[in-house]
Amino acid sequence: PLAEPETEQFLARLRSLRQWCPELELPVFDEAELVAFLPEFAFGARSLAELKKRDLGAFLRSKLPFAQQQALEREAPEKLAVPSGSLIRLTYEPGRPPILAARIQELFGLAATPRVARGRVSVLLHLLAPNHRPQQVTDDLTSFWNDAYHKIKAELRRRYPRHAWPDDPWNATPERKPKRRS
C-alpha cells in the first residue's frame, strides 16, 4: 500500500508541510513508525490481497490529531480551485514546491501565483497548452502574463484556433473547454 499514489501523495504532503511549518509539529511517519503501525493496519486481514485493498493513506490520516488533519488540508491541500472553477490536483515531492499543472485558459484572470504553507511556499505552475503539454514552467505568474504569454500566444493561436488567446489575459474569462470560434 505504500506504493499507491494516494498514499505516496499523502506522505509527501505531510512531510513537505512538516518541513515548511515545523511549528505544526507533524509526525515524520518514517519507516520505523510505519512498521509499528503495521499490526494495527493488518488486524483482521486474511490475505495479502485483502491487505492491499485497504486505504493506508486514510489509516495514517486517522493517526493525526484533528487539528493537524485540518492544518494539513488547509496548508497543503490536495487540490486547488482555479479561476475556471476546476479543482486541480497538486503534486507534492518532499524538498520541492508543489506542482499545479493547468491549461493556460483555466488561469486567465489569476493575478498571483498560488501559495501554500501559510503563504510561505509558491506553487510551481506547469502552464499547459490545450494538448496538456507544458508550455511554460513558472513560480511567477505575474511575469508570465506580462512577458512570456505574449511571446507564445501567436504560436498557440495558430496551432489551437478553437481556444481563446486574448490580448489581455488579466481580464479574460477563464474557460474549462473551448467555445466555438469563427
BANU-716843 format. One line per 10 residues: number of its first residue (from 0); their letters; for each residue x, y, z of C-alpha. Coordinates in nm, 3 decimals, padded with zeros to 5 digits. Layout:
! BANU-716843
NUM = A = X,Y,Z | ... .
This chain:
! BANU-716843
0 = PLAEPETEQF = 00.000,00.000,00.000 | 00.294,00.241,00.036 | 00.332,00.240,-00.343 | -00.028,00.351,-00.401 | -00.035,00.704,-00.549 | -00.281,00.829,-00.284 | -00.061,00.706,-00.001 | 00.255,00.844,-00.162 | 00.092,01.185,-00.207 | -00.041,01.187,00.150 .
10 = LARLRSLRQW = 00.305,01.114,00.288 | 00.466,01.370,00.053 | 00.215,01.637,00.161 | 00.269,01.556,00.528 | 00.649,01.553,00.504 | 00.657,01.870,00.295 | 00.433,02.058,00.536 | 00.640,01.929,00.828 | 00.944,02.090,00.664 | 00.769,02.418,00.572 .
20 = CPELELPVFD = 00.580,02.465,00.902 | 00.775,02.299,01.183 | 00.557,02.475,01.440 | 00.272,02.238,01.347 | 00.477,01.952,01.499 | 00.360,01.699,01.241 | 00.484,01.341,01.275 | 00.755,01.206,01.045 | 00.585,00.874,00.963 | 00.927,00.730,00.885 .
30 = EAELVAFLPE = 00.990,00.361,00.823 | 01.007,00.275,01.194 | 00.669,00.440,01.265 | 00.509,00.275,00.961 | 00.636,-00.067,01.074 | 00.497,00.000,01.423 | 00.152,00.071,01.271 | 00.155,-00.250,01.065 | -00.008,-00.484,01.322 | -00.299,-00.243,01.373 .
40 = FAFGARSLAE = -00.336,-00.180,00.999 | -00.327,-00.553,00.919 | -00.559,-00.660,01.202 | -00.834,-00.886,01.068 | -00.688,-00.922,00.719 | -00.688,-01.281,00.599 | -00.461,-01.239,00.299 | -00.208,-01.008,00.144 | -00.462,-00.927,-00.131 | -00.714,-00.814,00.130 .
50 = LKKRDLGAFL = -00.446,-00.601,00.298 | -00.357,-00.436,-00.034 | -00.719,-00.327,-00.077 | -00.712,-00.125,00.245 | -00.654,00.251,00.230 | -00.324,00.311,00.409 | -00.341,00.687,00.349 | -00.675,00.712,00.529 | -00.540,00.493,00.810 | -00.235,00.718,00.853 .
60 = RSKLPFAQQQ = -00.450,01.031,00.835 | -00.656,00.890,01.124 | -00.338,00.877,01.333 | -00.311,01.259,01.321 | -00.493,01.468,01.581 | -00.791,01.657,01.436 | -00.609,01.994,01.447 | -00.319,01.851,01.245 | -00.559,01.696,00.992 | -00.721,02.037,00.945 .
70 = ALEREAPEKL = -00.383,02.209,00.914 | -00.274,01.955,00.651 | -00.590,02.013,00.443 | -00.563,02.391,00.476 | -00.187,02.441,00.435 | -00.102,02.157,00.194 | -00.428,02.092,00.007 | -00.473,01.801,-00.231 | -00.641,02.028,-00.487 | -00.660,02.397,-00.566 .
80 = AVPSGSLIRL = -00.950,02.584,-00.723 | -00.855,02.780,-01.035 | -01.047,03.073,-01.191 | -01.231,02.844,-01.436 | -01.394,02.670,-01.139 | -01.198,02.347,-01.177 | -01.035,02.178,-00.880 | -00.690,02.070,-00.993 | -00.472,01.823,-00.804 | -00.136,01.939,-00.671 .
90 = TYEPGRPPIL = 00.165,01.708,-00.688 | 00.394,01.706,-00.385 | 00.754,01.588,-00.353 | 00.948,01.640,-00.030 | 01.208,01.913,-00.064 | 01.035,02.075,-00.365 | 00.745,02.315,-00.411 | 00.410,02.161,-00.502 | 00.323,02.147,-00.873 | -00.005,02.260,-01.027 .
100 = AARIQELFGL = -00.042,02.155,-01.392 | -00.327,02.353,-01.553 | -00.424,02.467,-01.900 | -00.345,02.834,-01.962 | -00.712,02.915,-02.038 | -00.818,02.795,-01.692 | -00.591,03.052,-01.526 | -00.696,03.368,-01.713 | -00.757,03.642,-01.459 | -00.540,03.486,-01.187 .
110 = AATPRVARGR = -00.303,03.765,-01.091 | -00.071,03.600,-00.841 | 00.091,03.262,-00.809 | -00.094,03.047,-00.556 | 00.086,02.984,-00.228 | 00.063,02.708,00.036 | 00.204,02.651,00.385 | 00.070,02.973,00.537 | 00.185,03.163,00.228 | 00.547,03.054,00.268 .
120 = VSVLLHLLAP = 00.576,02.839,-00.046 | 00.487,02.936,-00.403 | 00.324,02.669,-00.615 | 00.524,02.576,-00.924 | 00.289,02.620,-01.221 | 00.311,02.397,-01.525 | 00.113,02.602,-01.777 | -00.027,02.363,-02.034 | -00.132,02.403,-02.395 | -00.467,02.253,-02.497 .
130 = NHRPQQVTDD = -00.289,01.922,-02.568 | -00.190,01.915,-02.198 | 00.181,01.961,-02.270 | 00.373,02.221,-02.068 | 00.436,02.548,-02.249 | 00.590,02.725,-01.952 | 00.701,02.633,-01.601 | 00.700,02.923,-01.358 | 00.651,03.028,-01.000 | 00.590,03.389,-01.110 .
140 = LTSFWNDAYH = 00.252,03.410,-01.283 | 00.258,03.790,-01.299 | 00.576,03.784,-01.504 | 00.432,03.513,-01.730 | 00.119,03.720,-01.811 | 00.329,04.033,-01.871 | 00.603,03.878,-02.087 | 00.610,03.512,-02.187 | 00.239,03.479,-02.262 | 00.261,03.738,-02.539 .
150 = KIKAELRRRY = 00.560,03.558,-02.691 | 00.394,03.214,-02.707 | 00.037,03.334,-02.778 | 00.080,03.367,-03.156 | 00.215,03.014,-03.195 | -00.055,02.868,-02.972 | -00.327,03.064,-03.154 | -00.205,02.920,-03.484 | -00.193,02.562,-03.353 | -00.516,02.580,-03.149 .
160 = PRHAWPDDPW = -00.753,02.825,-03.320 | -01.064,02.699,-03.134 | -00.920,02.809,-02.799 | -00.917,03.158,-02.651 | -00.591,03.350,-02.675 | -00.689,03.702,-02.565 | -00.458,04.000,-02.580 | -00.544,04.082,-02.217 | -00.518,03.761,-02.009 | -00.560,03.965,-01.688 .
170 = NATPERKPKR = -00.927,04.039,-01.767 | -01.015,03.744,-01.992 | -01.282,03.497,-01.890 | -01.127,03.165,-01.783 | -01.269,02.857,-01.952 | -01.258,02.481,-01.898 | -01.340,02.388,-02.257 | -01.305,02.590,-02.576 | -01.606,02.775,-02.708 | -01.685,02.772,-03.080 .
180 = RS = -01.487,03.045,-03.253 | -01.530,03.168,-03.605 .
